Every structure is written in structure tokens, then in C-alpha cells.
Amino acid sequence: MSDQVSDEPTEWPTHCPQCGTRLVSAVVDFDKTNEDRPEMRPGEMAAVDYCPNPDCPSHQQPVGPEDAPGA
């Protein structure tokens, strides 16, 4: 891992690359024994951006070998 720090701003996507819908942010807690609380606990939680559009192609996951690309 690099210890170099860059002054260049990081550009995060704001819209889904598949359908163009504006992304929504959420926090996922990996430790289900934690109480429901608003603060972020690194190592136990992750902040994620996701597409809220239920019809977005990014939500279509293969279910079997016949669904794999080129099958």
C-alpha cells in the first residue's frame, strides 16, 4: 500500500453508469450484534453508494452457468 498523499480531488460517481439514475448512499453494518446507532465504526461498517432503480441492469445477476456471458 502506498503512503503517498495526493492533493488532487477524487471524483466519485454521482449517477449509475448503467442507467443514469442518481446514486443513493447507505451504511452497511457487518456486525449484526451492534446496536442501531448513527456513527460509523470503521472495520465493522462500510459506506456504499448504490443505484435505487429496481429495473437497472446492474441489479441483474447471473443465477446459473447458462446466464454467464458467452454461454
Stockholm file with secondary structure:
# STOCKHOLM 1.0

chainA/1-71         MSDQVSDEPTEWPTHCPQCGTRLVSAVVDFDKTNEDRPEMRPGEMAAVDYCPNPDCPSHQQPVGPEDAPGA
#=GR chainA/1-71 SS CCCCCCCSCCCCCCBCTTTCCBCEEEEEESCTTSCCCSSCCBTTEEEEEECCCTTCGGGCCCCSGGGSTTC
#=GC SS_cons        CCCCCCCSCCCCCCBCTTTCCBCEEEEEESCTTSCCCSSCCBTTEEEEEECCCTTCGGGCCCCSGGGSTTC
//
